Amino acid sequence: MSRLLSLHPSLLPAGFVDVLPPEAETEAAAIEAMLGVFAAHGYERVKPPLLEFEESLLAGTGAATAEQTFRLMDPVSQRMLGLRADITPQVARIAAVRLARAPRPLRLSYNGQVLRVRGSELRPVRQMAQAGVELIGADAPEADAEVIAVAAEALAALGVPAVSFDLTLPTLADELLATLSVPPEREAALRHALDRKDAAEVALLAGPLADVLDELLHAAGPADRALEALSASPLPPRARALAERLARTVAAVRARSPGLALTADPLEFRGFRYHRGVAFTVFSAALAEELGRGGGYLAGEEPATGVTLYPDAALRAAPPRPRRPRVFVPLSLAARAPLLRAEGFATVAALGPVADAAAEARRLACTHLATEDGAVPLEGV
Amino acid sequence: MSRLLSLHPSLLPAGFVDVLPPEAETEAAAIEAMLGVFAAHGYERVKPPLLEFEESLLAGTGAATAEQTFRLMDPVSQRMLGLRADITPQVARIAAVRLARAPRPLRLSYNGQVLRVRGSELRPVRQMAQAGVELIGADAPEADAEVIAVAAEALAALGVPAVSFDLTLPTLADELLATLSVPPEREAALRHALDRKDAAEVALLAGPLADVLDELLHAAGPADRALEALSASPLPPRARALAERLARTVAAVRARSPGLALTADPLEFRGFRYHRGVAFTVFSAALAEELGRGGGYLAGEEPATGVTLYPDAALRAAPPRPRRPRVFVPLSLAARAPLLRAEGFATVAALGPVADAAAEARRLACTHLATEDGAVPLEGV
């Protein structure tokens, strides 16, 4: 392999990594713990393929991922395939086509790898795990509250501390901007200023909306303050309906998950490319990056809501997981290995005789040595 | 989505499938059960990426998968990437480069999806799960025996009945053919006849080897019979060494796993593209297809052995898994849902009031209804 190394100063393409021990095990256990929470809430697992025809992968909600999707030619069908950059659109397709006749609301869960052509500055990785749920065919504040409660419980299962949900109305800015009669360039500049939360630039560009947008920009924070600001603002009817839905969702979340930290930033839309209604980003006080996001969208023609969690980020916010103790088993004690495994040890079997079993156990990074009297911690040998 | 359907009579490319409930859950649980067995035997999990630079993916043992590997251009590095068609070569790379300084023998486990440009007649799928272990830096019959014992235990964890291991010496045919002085076309024809087990054609082409090859072709079956035939055959030295290694591996497997069914087909080499020493295919009497394969190979410059299991095939051979009971929880009983989940139920929460809770529970494919007195089976309501 030395030839390989000289060919590739960095052996893997930028954004791709080998996950090594013990992180790979921790990640897998975390994902299974999350999926266990999803299953306990009645979400049934689906597993869509990594590759699909480009047109089906990028249809509907998938269109938002077009620029991020690796494409390749399928020599069998002679058609272009895409490597999925997001799983939610695939689950929406399954709900609309394969499970069209299943009763609604339909609760589906998934996990898997997604691939992206380019990483972002904040998330340079180009392959990442996703784990999530989709609640399809329901358009009630209680559906939002269920998805948020399930996400909170999944993160709690990993021990992620101080989780909070930052609610937003990703289409609110558009609804407000639609009431302005300004040239498209100016509307684009205003959207850009809103995206950057540049209050001065917004004030300069927003004309009659300047006061409302300024109030709403400054309303970001605890959910109640944001709801008050929305309530006090003179909103056009469609924006008003969104604000009322946010209030109902906050009430439903409070009813279902009384202790949950809720913030709101009603004008936030960055990264919400197909969401509508109430959407949200998941944070932990232990980490600067987001742990997941979700909210309402259209699955085909059905209202839906869901959440996608990022297990790698969740694990960076979680406390370390205790490692399984490892016990070295000399050949003469091989018959005891099954019992040691039943006790929770990982057994590391000798493949031949060794002169100094304790030294061999240490060399193999074991914590224990099997003896006639059971497993003995190595510091005791 | 109806437009999509009309565009695609078959919505997914040939060989790719959506795994639906309950199969997706069953598959995930089976993979975790297998990886749990691997971990209990001291195999530590690694997770290589789905995409790598083509040259690194197809180096060493990976060369065998070149024709089966999807390739695509990476716009970031401007170099060709390959989508992995096999995980073993990636694990060998990790052992040789990332874990070069880890103590040997190195025990690594993995699971993940692999993709192939073309399915075979027997296995038309182009995306499949693999789960396996690699034991790197050991070249003893006991290493073969450990890998076989671990694979047997992983399949036992799924309840796969009547598992057997069919041992072979994938390089034996080459060693024998190398002693013949025949033109390359005739050697290729002879290899082809051996591959097809065409005894008549082998007899016609094998010249002085006709008797030995005929005996060995007919020796396929119980391991002892094959060992006897090998022992009785006049073999050249390198072939004799292989035969002796097979005998030692059989003895080591018998010592470690006394009840295990062992067969041998010493001339079999189909599909073993990088194996050497003793290799094997895993079967169950419950299924016509193979459940996995493994054996010796070179990981970089180190001797290694390992096994790759195919969870989808293993599950076709396994008994069905009982499904988790599902209980419908009316709004008024929402506070009881956590307790029901703790009892092992999947709870399906009402998102609003329902007139007939039992009817709603049936409509949502639940098995139980939550009542003031706990979960009641629906046939009892």
Interface residues (C-beta under 8 A of the other chain):
Chain A: M1 R3 L4 L5 L7 H8 L11 L12 P13 A14 G15 F16 V17 D18 V19 L20 P21 P22 A24 E25 E27 A28 E32 L35 A39 A40 H41 G42 E44 R45 V46 K47 P48 P49 L50 L51 E52 F53 E55 S56 A59 G60 F70 R71 L72 D74 P75 V76 S77 R79 L81 L83 Q90 R93 I94 A96 V97 R98 L99 P103 P105 R107 L108 Y110 N111 Q113 L115 V117 R118 R126 Q127 A138 A140 E142 A143 E146 R256 G300 E301 R324 R326 A334 R341 F345 A346 T347 V348 A349 L351 G352 R363 L364 A365
Chain B: M1 R3 L4 L5 L7 H8 L11 L12 P13 A14 G15 F16 V17 D18 V19 L20 P21 P22 A24 E25 E27 A28 E32 L35 A39 A40 H41 G42 E44 R45 V46 K47 P48 P49 L50 L51 E52 F53 E55 S56 A59 G60 F70 R71 L72 D74 P75 V76 S77 R79 L81 L83 Q90 R93 I94 A96 V97 R98 L99 P103 P105 R107 L108 Y110 N111 Q113 L115 V117 R118 R126 Q127 A138 A140 E142 A143 E146 R256 G300 E301 R324 R326 A334 R341 F345 A346 T347 V348 A349 L351 G352 R363 L364 A365
